[in-house]
Amino acid sequence: MIGLLAAMGLLSLVLSWRPWKAAATNDQLVLMPEHHSARRGTLEVVLTPRDFRLLEFLKSRQGKVVTKDELYDAGWGRDFMPNSRALDQHMINLRKKLDPDKSRAPVIETVRGVGYRLL
């Protein structure tokens, strides 16, 4: 009897774990350069050239903190004199595009005083 209860408990744990694992992989950010867009789960987002460059740079350093200066260079070029809110506004817009109804886990994390990180 105890063995049956233990097996049922293990089965319920496995069944409850699998949907979470599937949701995490289906919600992954995928860049599609041929369409100049990104896909996150079932949501496909058309991106501006600058948005795409910023996401592409973040994706190339996924999980690592990227400074604002590095992002300005990637998005605007080295000769650009950054406006203090231009990059922040682009990140806000990217977050809205990648999760318009705020139903998913965040994909872009703000690292206060430094820059951003793609999760």
NORQUIBEL-V144612 format. One line per field, one symbol per residue. ss: DSSP state (H for helix, E for strand, C for the rest). phi: phi as a letter, one per 20 degrees, with the letter a starting at -180 (. if undefined). psi: psi as a letter, one per 40 degrees, with the letter a starting at -180 (. if undefined). A space follows every 10 residues. Layout:
ss=???
phi=???
psi=???
This chain:
ss=CHHHHHHHHH HHHHHHHHHH HHHHHHCCEE EECCCCEEEE CCEEEECCHH HHHHHHHHHH CCCCEEEHHH HHHHHCCCCC CCCCCHHHHH HHHHHHHHCC CCCCCCCEEE ECCCEEEEC
phi=.fffffffff ffffffffff ffffffefec ecffdlbccc meedcedfgf gfffffffff cgndfdffff ffffedofef efefdffgff fffffffebf dledffddde dgmcrccee
psi=dddddddddd dddddddddd dddddeeihh hgddefiihh behhhhiidd ddddddddde fheihhiddd ddddddideh hhhdeddddd dddddddegd efeiiidhhh hhecbihh.
